[in-house]
Amino acid sequence: MIVAIRSAKWAEVDSLETLLGFDEFEYLALFLWLAIAGPGVLSVDHWLQRRFGGSADARAASSRRAPDNAAA
């Protein structure tokens, strides 16, 4: 979005208010928020896990079980 603003809309920028009014700047702010905060309960992954998968804690615990010592 920074490149889009710089290449396509930079000539239209005459103040900070104009820059903040561009849709591209809003997309940039949304992307940064998602990158920092993550999607949380609004994500499709979260919904699918609740609907079909149970809890991630149970799966993580089952994958941490000690391996069988069949070779010993």
Secondary structure, DSSP 8 states (H G I E B T S, - for coil): -HHHIIIIIGGG--SHHHHHHSHHHHHHHHHHHHHHH--GGGSHHHHHIIIII--HHHHHHHHTS----TT-
